Amino acid sequence: MTEEAILAAFTRILRDLLGDDSIVLTMDTQRSDVPDWDSFMYVNFIVAAEQELKIKFSVADVESFVTVGDIVREARALLAR
């Protein structure tokens, strides 16, 4: 799966969670850039992303992600295993 496909999936997931179809994620997007993407929604997003892609992020990774690109790159690495 390409980074672009993962980013598109993550955008769809976050739009669904927040009920906002205007959200456009980029590799540089941070949670603070998206209204209402608080820590609770972040956990929901991570769980939904894991279910969608059938992967499991480590707790250390989840705590270290700064940008959406960080999440995309780790998801891609997990998918490649």
Short mmCIF file of the C-alpha atoms (twelve columns), coordinates in Angstrom:
data_MODEL
# 
_entry.id   MODEL 
# 
loop_
_atom_site.group_PDB 
_atom_site.id 
_atom_site.type_symbol 
_atom_site.label_atom_id 
_atom_site.label_alt_id 
_atom_site.label_comp_id 
_atom_site.label_asym_id 
_atom_site.label_seq_id 
_atom_site.Cartn_x 
_atom_site.Cartn_y 
_atom_site.Cartn_z 
_atom_site.pdbx_PDB_model_num 
ATOM 1  C CA . MET A 1  0.000   0.000  0.000  1 
ATOM 2  C CA . THR A 2  1.414   3.400  -0.951 1 
ATOM 3  C CA . GLU A 3  1.788   6.344  1.397  1 
ATOM 4  C CA . GLU A 4  -0.813  8.166  -0.689 1 
ATOM 5  C CA . ALA A 5  -3.344  5.336  -0.235 1 
ATOM 6  C CA . ILE A 6  -2.703  5.213  3.517  1 
ATOM 7  C CA . LEU A 7  -3.060  8.994  3.754  1 
ATOM 8  C CA . ALA A 8  -6.362  8.801  1.854  1 
ATOM 9  C CA . ALA A 9  -7.616  6.087  4.221  1 
ATOM 10 C CA . PHE A 10 -6.572  8.138  7.253  1 
ATOM 11 C CA . THR A 11 -8.337  11.206 5.850  1 
ATOM 12 C CA . ARG A 12 -11.550 9.212  5.375  1 
ATOM 13 C CA . ILE A 13 -11.295 7.739  8.876  1 
ATOM 14 C CA . LEU A 14 -10.800 11.127 10.524 1 
ATOM 15 C CA . ARG A 15 -13.587 12.709 8.474  1 
ATOM 16 C CA . ASP A 16 -15.932 9.941  9.662  1 
ATOM 17 C CA . LEU A 17 -14.861 10.254 13.306 1 
ATOM 18 C CA . LEU A 18 -15.192 14.032 13.405 1 
ATOM 19 C CA . GLY A 19 -18.150 14.274 11.021 1 
ATOM 20 C CA . ASP A 20 -16.310 16.839 8.913  1 
ATOM 21 C CA . ASP A 21 -15.905 16.152 5.192  1 
ATOM 22 C CA . SER A 22 -13.754 19.266 4.741  1 
ATOM 23 C CA . ILE A 23 -10.744 17.734 6.540  1 
ATOM 24 C CA . VAL A 24 -7.726  17.312 4.281  1 
ATOM 25 C CA . LEU A 25 -4.754  15.576 5.859  1 
ATOM 26 C CA . THR A 26 -1.226  16.000 4.561  1 
ATOM 27 C CA . MET A 27 1.989   14.349 5.673  1 
ATOM 28 C CA . ASP A 28 2.767   17.511 7.679  1 
ATOM 29 C CA . THR A 29 -0.605  17.790 9.438  1 
ATOM 30 C CA . GLN A 30 -0.451  17.803 13.230 1 
ATOM 31 C CA . ARG A 31 -3.400  17.119 15.534 1 
ATOM 32 C CA . SER A 32 -3.435  20.762 16.591 1 
ATOM 33 C CA . ASP A 33 -4.095  21.702 12.940 1 
ATOM 34 C CA . VAL A 34 -7.470  19.915 12.941 1 
ATOM 35 C CA . PRO A 35 -10.334 21.353 15.021 1 
ATOM 36 C CA . ASP A 36 -11.715 18.871 17.586 1 
ATOM 37 C CA . TRP A 37 -8.893  16.348 17.071 1 
ATOM 38 C CA . ASP A 38 -8.253  16.038 20.784 1 
ATOM 39 C CA . SER A 39 -6.555  13.216 22.673 1 
ATOM 40 C CA . PHE A 40 -9.776  11.188 22.921 1 
ATOM 41 C CA . MET A 41 -10.358 11.408 19.177 1 
ATOM 42 C CA . TYR A 42 -6.686  10.597 18.603 1 
ATOM 43 C CA . VAL A 43 -7.110  7.283  20.424 1 
ATOM 44 C CA . ASN A 44 -10.271 6.577  18.423 1 
ATOM 45 C CA . PHE A 45 -8.402  7.431  15.218 1 
ATOM 46 C CA . ILE A 46 -5.494  5.107  16.048 1 
ATOM 47 C CA . VAL A 47 -7.869  2.226  16.858 1 
ATOM 48 C CA . ALA A 48 -9.869  2.813  13.661 1 
ATOM 49 C CA . ALA A 49 -6.670  3.012  11.587 1 
ATOM 50 C CA . GLU A 50 -5.387  -0.234 13.105 1 
ATOM 51 C CA . GLN A 51 -8.682  -1.982 12.362 1 
ATOM 52 C CA . GLU A 52 -8.862  -0.629 8.825  1 
ATOM 53 C CA . LEU A 53 -5.294  -1.631 7.931  1 
ATOM 54 C CA . LYS A 54 -5.148  -4.730 10.158 1 
ATOM 55 C CA . ILE A 55 -1.998  -3.518 11.915 1 
ATOM 56 C CA . LYS A 56 -1.025  -2.758 15.513 1 
ATOM 57 C CA . PHE A 57 1.022   0.293  16.509 1 
ATOM 58 C CA . SER A 58 3.206   0.054  19.596 1 
ATOM 59 C CA . VAL A 59 2.267   2.309  22.512 1 
ATOM 60 C CA . ALA A 60 5.668   3.999  22.230 1 
ATOM 61 C CA . ASP A 61 5.004   4.802  18.568 1 
ATOM 62 C CA . VAL A 62 1.519   6.157  19.270 1 
ATOM 63 C CA . GLU A 63 2.965   8.441  21.945 1 
ATOM 64 C CA . SER A 64 5.777   9.631  19.663 1 
ATOM 65 C CA . PHE A 65 3.791   10.491 16.514 1 
ATOM 66 C CA . VAL A 66 3.941   14.225 15.797 1 
ATOM 67 C CA . THR A 67 2.623   14.455 12.241 1 
ATOM 68 C CA . VAL A 68 0.229   12.406 10.173 1 
ATOM 69 C CA . GLY A 69 3.261   11.536 8.059  1 
ATOM 70 C CA . ASP A 70 4.816   9.824  11.087 1 
ATOM 71 C CA . ILE A 71 1.710   7.655  11.402 1 
ATOM 72 C CA . VAL A 72 1.595   6.945  7.654  1 
ATOM 73 C CA . ARG A 73 5.250   5.912  7.523  1 
ATOM 74 C CA . GLU A 74 4.910   3.567  10.517 1 
ATOM 75 C CA . ALA A 75 1.711   2.064  9.070  1 
ATOM 76 C CA . ARG A 76 3.493   1.446  5.773  1 
ATOM 77 C CA . ALA A 77 6.409   -0.200 7.595  1 
ATOM 78 C CA . LEU A 78 4.022   -2.448 9.527  1 
ATOM 79 C CA . LEU A 79 2.192   -3.410 6.326  1 
ATOM 80 C CA . ALA A 80 5.511   -4.362 4.715  1 
ATOM 81 C CA . ARG A 81 6.316   -6.936 7.398  1 
# 
